[in-house]
């Protein structure tokens, strides 16, 4: 059996967790979030920790218990600390401007790309080539960052485009005559 599901999740300081049936609710300083636990997983919550156990010993049920445990940890970290994704924009004339809940990206097209941020995601631009997205929901943040990156993914010859700050682009050599 997977070892992860044997370990209880310690509820962090400043986070309140409640269990109503199969709905696990977390609330903290960054907001509140809910997790709907799968029917194949038993949940036991106390004031100090949360334990996920599979209802039966099938592979699917064990995998779902581990998945629900990981999702609960992400929700707990999200409501207490939040998550951040940093994007870098490389290229001549490429820049970003944040205005309210939308981004205006100049990425070498004939028109600027306007992207409206989903509710729950905030953005700031320390410089016109850096973008910092933050949210309490890790999945929503990753989806927004992925969508912004998809407007102009980094190309391997000059490295122009939108990339994650920790992403390493493998460069290619140009053709030789």
C-alpha positions, 0 to 999 in steps of 0.5 A: 500500500502507498506510504503517503496515506498512512501519514496524517496531515498536520493542520497548520497554524491559522488554518481551520478545517471542517468536515461535513460529510464528504466536503472538507472546508479550509479557511485561513487568512487568504480565504476559504476553499472546499474539497469534495472528497471522492466516495472511495475515500474515508476522511477523519478530521480532528483539531490537529490532523486529517487522515485519508484512508481508502474504503477498499484495498483496490489500486484505484481507491488507494491512488484516490486516497493519495490524490485527495491527501495531496489536494488537501495539502494544496488547499491548506497551503493556499489558504494560509500562504498562497502560491506564486508563479513568475513569468519572464518575457524575452524578446525585443519589444515584448512587454506586459502591462497590468491594468486592474484584472487584465493584462496587456501583452505585447508579444510581436503580433500586430495587435496587443494580446489582452488577457482577463485574469480569472477570479482569484488570481492577481498579477503584478509586474515588477518590470515590463518584462516580468510578471508575478501571478499569485493565488490561493488556488494552485490549480487555477494559478497554474492554468492561468500561467499556462494560458499566458505562456501559450500566447507566445511559447519560448522558441529554441533558437533565440529564446524569445517568448513567455517562459516560467522563471525557473524554466530552462530552454534548451537552445538549438544551433542555427543552420550553417551554410 
